[in-house]
Amino acid sequence: MKSIKSKIYAILLGLSIISCSGYLDEENLGNTTAENFYGTKNGYEGLVNATYATLRDVYEPTPYVFCAGTDLFFAAHAEVPLGLASYQTLTPGESNVERLFRSLYQSIQITNLALYHADKTEDFPELESRIAEVKTLRAYYYFMLVQQFGDVSIVENLVNEPITHFERKPASEVYQFIIDQLNEAIAILPPAQTNFGRVTKRAAQHILAKVYLTRAYETYGNGTEDFEMAASLADTAINGQGLNLPFGDLFKYKNDKNEEILWSVQYNKSLSGEISHNWDYPWGPLVQGANDGVVKKNALHPTEYLFTLFEDNDTRFEGTFLNIKTAPYSGYILNPTTTPVEYYYPRTATQIAAVPAWRAADPVNRINTIISPIGAHWWDGLNQVDYPALKKFDRVQTATPSVQYTHDIYLARLGETYLIAAEAYLQSNNPVNAVARVNTVRQRAGASIVANVTLDFILDERARELAGEGFRWLDLKRTGKLVDYTKVRNPDIKALFDGGTNPFVGVGGQLKILRPIPLAVISLDSGEYPQNPGY
């Protein structure tokens, strides 16, 4: 039998993967084999847990590849990769794109390892569910790949010998593989899990609804049939559950496990330190004081479109943005009644008129507050400190070991499920149901009820509901709005268009809509691994 020290060389991944041991060589001092270890319930459960841990690898970096270059945020700092921010200089050498591609295939390799040992491990009551969970994770990773890169290689078996060439499969085949895997998983998955964060039937239905919704826009999709499937699956995932929590509670401090979260990437403190991501960092404003507890930079700056998208009574603005800035920054989480307020950001006429009453409500902490009402300075990229911060992922780090907190990243939550259903119903010629699903979302936010909706309106609603959560680039690509929206709403991209340059036009006049296949992948493949259009 192979020892844990044996290596698997997967050329597509561009790195060596260590069989059964993560990514470090280990001496097999106990003569333990993978077959022995993963053949036990405890060993196999540990392997399944490792497949979940790969989500952290995918989502750990600053989320430029998910959030830059859209109509919601523009680059206000040199740290933001220019190619992702405005496309003109996007090349196959972009490291953020390469890292995403590599981490997705690394994660798929771990899921394949778990599925390889599924019929070799001892039987236990949860085994079928665990297999279904792993299939869902693998399908999710392929869904990420096909949206970002189009045609990709399907690797569904464990790579345990040298492979020097992989074929890119047509995106249509990749989608069918994803759909088949999710349908198999949904048939087995339970409606609820003992451990929060494990994939449930409803979470898989949410993902599959989004898969059908996305494929429906493609030329190889099934159009109305796919939209109808998406609507049906989304409603099934909703399962009659209303949006009962105030919007602000969804991202409240230590409220990550609330009733509306269908699936999320889990974070907590470990013995080796804090397990964290970098999704709180780029939204600014600049925070780097020794007592602030966090470091933030003005990197992905909200656009005028996003800042002005909310009705006066829409609570999602205050649920998304921190309308005060305190000193220390994290003080508003830990000690809100004893933390001085440096800035207050009123945005409505009522809030502006009520500033004296607002200040009088807490004169000790608000006596020296700078009042900064909504205006052009909010969306000025040179403004480093004086604008509301996107707060959804704010973490807390203090000198006290017991106060360490990193917010979970939500991959599927009920508010989005309603909006998936709305879009699918609209596109399958059922506007009545589309309006009903949108109004459920708007009612929770205190926004006005609408009588009809368009695709543009639903995308506006997705912006209000999901800003900063990593879906916008995919939304615009899915609906064919990426160029049209960014060229008028993103100031960096608008400046290029206004100067006569379409930054999306690449090699051969083809548009850079898909991400480039990383240069490392093409150079390491012994055969022909085609590049995407425009690169």
Secondary structure, DSSP 8 states (H G I E B T S, - for coil): --BTT-EEEEGGGTEEEETTSTTS----TT--BHHHHHTSHHHHHHHHHHHHHHHHHHH-S-SHHHHTTSSSEEE-STTS-HHHHHSTT--TT-HHHHHHHHHHHHHHHHHHHHHHTTTTS---TTHHHHHHHHHHHHHHHHHHHHHHHSSB----S---S-B-----B-HHHHHHHHHHHHHHHHHH--SS-SSTTS--HHHHHHHHHHHHHHHHTSTTS-THHHHHHHHHHHHHHHTT----S-HHHHT-TT-TT-TTEEEEE---EETTEE---STTSTEEEEE--TTSSS-EEE-EEE-HHHHT-S-TT-THHHHHEESEEESSTTHHHH-TTSS-EEEE---SHHHHHTHHHHHHTSHHHHTT-EE--SSGGGG-TT-SSSS-EE-TT--EE-SSTT-EE---EEEEEHHHHHHHHHHHHHHTT-HHHHHHHHHHHHHHHT----S---HHHHHHHHHHHHTTSS-HHHHHHHHT-HHHHHHHH-HHHHHHHHTT--TTB-GGG-B--S----HHHHHH-SS-----TT-
